[in-house]
């Protein structure tokens, strides 16, 4: 589904996506409110992925993304933005979006991103997502609030009190334990502790590494890495890999200065 107040952009994206044999555009909307009404009316034909602009009349893409995530868990959202370091894009990730793309994205990259997000088993985000997280979390920390990037209507989540030895990022001494990782965010959700290997994989995901890169680092098969990632998401009650990255940064387990 395409959600953008610019008709020409929707038309261009439709031409690109419908040129792919395995992709179909099931609906369009010009703002967030229309998007929610349309998705609700589609019933079982609801989209697997919504391409969502952020700046739109009536209801912006951030509020709409949060509503989609809450009401239709099986539908994923990709935020569309003009600038790679856009606070609204970061707020979209906080609201539950699975990724974000620049509007001038190459056609092949657009189609691949839709497939990747629909599968739920993709590379976390291009490293541009990591850079955006670093910039806005640094700004949020400087302002005294963790992960408050200035986007509209997205509440900041608080990190749990810093646990001893949570500053390291690798499997070296001082790396947080799986129990520390699961308790790192004070948002009222009870999460299951990770194993040592799952903790290592989580921090590798937070670096922006692909399954193949993680497999190479830890001498595992890609299938094993996928299994670890699925278990991490289940234990931490996260939607996808991008939300795993946001969790690590928001909880203070990794900060920009550690990159």
Helices and strands as residue ranges (DSSP letters): E 2-3, H 7-17, E 28-29, H 32-42, G 43-45, E 49-53, H 61-71, E 76-81, H 87-95, E 99-102, H 107-119, H 127-142, H 178-182, H 196-206, H 211-218, H 222-236, H 241-250, G 256-258
